[in-house]
Amino acid sequence: MVSHDRPGAGVVWARVEDGFHVGSRSGVFLGYIDRQPGGAFLAYDGRSRLVGRFEALTAAMAAVTNDQPSHDAEITLREVRVPAPRSIDGGKAS
């Protein structure tokens, strides 16, 4: 029997390629880990924000797994409008 109350319960880690791991829990993306050329691991949350730098893969996995925000956390969406580019001559036909 598996206890779902313990940290990391239900988390699946997939090695996408050598040095790059992606974590999920019940199909929900938790974050990813990227091994650096020097051997350290950079851990990122589900919004690609750096969680930390770790010497061991398992420590990086634990940080991503345990550093998850509440599912009730407020999410704010904003619309950013970018003006359409203008032609060099200011839009005048020649």
C-alpha positions, 0 to 999 in steps of 0.5 A: 500500500502506498501512502499519498500523504508523504512528500513526493507521493504520486510524482512521476519523473521522466527523463526527456533527454540526458540531463533533462527531467520533467516532473508531474503529479496526476498528469499535472506538470510540476516543473523540470530539472536541467543538468549544467555542464559543470554537473550541477542541477538547476530546478524550475517550477511549473512556471519556469521560475528557478527553484534552486541549484543542487549538486544531486538530482534527487535534491533537485527533484525533492525541491520541485516536488515539495515547492508547489504552490497551493492549487487555490492560489490566485492566477492573474491574467493580463492582455498585452497589446503590441502595436502593428509594425509600420512600413518604413515610409510611414504607410504612404504608397509610392 
